[in-house]
């Protein structure tokens, strides 16, 4: 391959990488600027680092509360989703029964229906159950809508585990349930971690369901809170705090993503190509 | 263990997931089709069966046609750009080297940050008073190009398309890169020996071998753009003057601003049918690989 061609290719690759990184760095840089600097020198470096932007975002703009709500909902959803999803996936992978294909298909079908097809009936159902605008209502909905992907990936994972391990446990007098909790689930830990991280990122970022389900300010999740700050007139004057808020939403996700990037990538490709 | 105990164990393990899923996903899906046949205003049980009236009204609603048009424009516009860039960059990223893995991780950043962040980020880039796009244009002496991108009817939809491409591109680069790695290296070598380089090799060797993934990617893009919501809702709310209205922002308006639950659900059903029809058409149109059997 000619050197010129190689160079051209490398420049294209670098340009796209820059188009991703530069806007993100711009947000980071702007979050340290004064309001005046943001307007007068959009490309300039901050004169002095305005850490107060983060303090104001955290304390006055309500980011602390939104952050806690997101943390509670994400962790609670994972705490229910992972065991419940793993249990179902384990049966699908290891205990054939009549109608299993049908039920499994019904679970996977959930990935096909767009969220907005169900949004009105879901909204009315939650209203009737008294779960509208509550953190536990949002948590349960998050669990239900994360189940198809979770069951799909974990079923595949349980199928790869050696059958002999289960048989040995059963011969040793373990019950089926005990064999699952003591032997199979620990073996499935790598799969559980990937699905957990995947769902954690998705739920932390989730917007449309939270938009429809949550209405009071004190129960807003982080994406909802940030979006609201943008729309509320009074904060449009405090751009510094708003940019700081954006950094606070992005940073945890990017850190977790960077730690698990290769596993996340594999899961994404496998899910897309098989699904 | 008796078979009865075994059945009890299986049922117990399946039950929690099945109940949650049936209650919050399956039942609402079924209800969606039923609700679309009612006139239903507000949360009260005040609903009347009107048959296909909502659908009749919907097809006479010019905003629905406008929204469908915008969804289709977004699909066609962004998928052409995404396909061209994704295949070129996936091709360029080459084999699993350290640099390739690093770039791949960076390319996926827009995919892992919240769409809310993507939307706000692009609103700031395109902001007429302090956005970096206009600042750059002014610095380059292109003052008259510096406009309110999201505020102009002529540029608002395209601006949202750009944000969507930025968000989605990394995923498709990765998808095509994974597919390219499954092509046996000797096929590529043979093609090179036969003198097929650059675009020729892309057209006669690479693209045909990518066909299956290409089909899937197009279906994904159709689903993604027909169901676009957050970006539009946050960046323009469908404005200015409905210039960026899409199916789901209109659905949201009908359901959660006007409490027209029946009408909104009918919109959801139409949108779902459209997505299925479009996906089916793509799968059928791209069933046959034009190069197959010729190579």
Interface residues (C-beta under 8 A of the other chain):
Chain A: X5 X9 X10 X12 X13 X16 X17 X19 X20 X21 X23 X24 X26 X27 X30 X38 X39 X42 X43 X84 X85 X87 X88 X90 X91 X95 X97 X103 X106 X107 X110 X113 X114 X115 X116 X117 X118 X119 X120 X121 X122 X123 X124 X125 X127 X140 X141 X143 X144 X145 X147 X148 X151 X170 X175 X176 X177 X180 X201 X204 X205 X206 X207 X208 X211 X212 X223 X224 X226 X227 X230 X239 X242 X243 X246 X249 X250 X253 X254 X257 X258 X261 X262 X264 X265 X268 X269 X272 X273
Chain B: X1 X6 X9 X10 X12 X13 X14 X16 X17 X18 X20 X21 X23 X24 X25 X26 X27 X28 X29 X31 X32 X35 X43 X85 X88 X89 X92 X93 X101 X103 X104 X105 X106 X107 X108 X109 X110 X112 X113 X114 X115 X116 X117 X119 X120 X121 X123 X124 X125 X129 X130 X131 X132 X135 X136 X139 X166 X169 X170 X171 X174 X175 X178 X179 X198 X213 X216 X220 X223 X226 X227 X229 X230 X233 X234 X248 X251 X252 X255 X256 X261 X264 X265 X268 X269 X271 X272 X275
